[in-house]
């Protein structure tokens, strides 16, 4: 199946040549979750604050669906 991946905050620095306007597409197995996807993309889970399917928050263990847009948002820190 094919997914569109969007990365926000500092997470985009983890993917060389990331296009902020379009994100990027990946072909993945049918039973993949956001946790699996993050590991495949070498994005540390501790750097992810929020995951969305475009309209709803999704959990790390959610089974993803074909043609879904998955957005990963970095943790916000500061003081």
Secondary structure, 3 states (H helix, E strand, C coil): CEEEEEEEHHHHHHCCCCCCCCCEEEECCCCCEHHHHHHHCCCCHHHEEEEECCCCECCCCCECCCCCEEEEEECCCCC
